């Protein structure tokens, strides 16, 4: 049916018993009125694309869209067809993009999935706490509603620059974000890691070790402190080189005092692996003293209501002042333990084993501490080599079979 489409025609158009009816305008080619069996009236435009596809696209409903406005829109849409466009397909593409955008992962989604699926199974509680702190910082600089795919390298670089008043913390934040974006790439959320290539702040590994005099002052301050449980926890860190979190969560069931062994559960270690370490006689004696103080209980360093001690920061600050060790960190006790091992002839492998390092590269920071022990050994080797006596060299090998089996070329 063809007729000039007017407001009066639209209002009086008959309602079909089923389906819909079409009335094509005699003024503008391709412009029409569609009336459904339910009584809905809508304007449409028909056109043929440059590829020969016939399209019929709805422009809008009456009376929200007037006849005049609908006719103008029909003219505009057909004009786009002459320019090589396909208005109906373009509309479909926009709707699809909108649907994808609504379901596309945001930075909040990345944070949640990264912490739950990646960090959770791999980090001990202290590591989880650090990662959560990094992501609180990220959320302060990147909106949580931002699509992950919309994050740019420039935005990440700017965030790092803003945070660089704390150089190391800024590096850690970007490292966490970069790891998360690597995960996002594997999940199909992004095609590239925009945090890759961000210029990091230079870091100088902190190396602070106690001298013999400082150790004497530290032990004196520990002995003088009235809160014995937390004071003994400080001494335990120096005697074992254990991390603070491992120490606070230590259970008696994991310690074999008779054999001097401590099996740290994977849930308490940084590498999420069981770490079996040997305890020195001094460490065993300390543990026996603690056990005598608390014959019952699950935790080595108990807190309130049968829970582990959560912190001894106040005790440590008092001990540090008493020992005159300004700026010395609690974690430096771990480094000091490693230095004492090195000074007494332990090699890097032994040090790494004692500290529970999962990567040899982590232990390399102590390499220079073994120089003196190595020099003493080489001097002794040089003495034998210079007088041409080969047999005593066996004392420097694990057994004489190494010589017979071609240990030397």
Beta strands, then each sheet from edge to edge (+ up, - down):
strand 1: 2-3
strand 2: 20-25
strand 3: 31-36
strand 4: 41-48
strand 5: 54-61
strand 6: 255-256
strand 7: 261-264
strand 8: 275-278
sheet 1: 1+ 2+ 3- 4+ 5-
sheet 2: 6+ 7- 8+
end
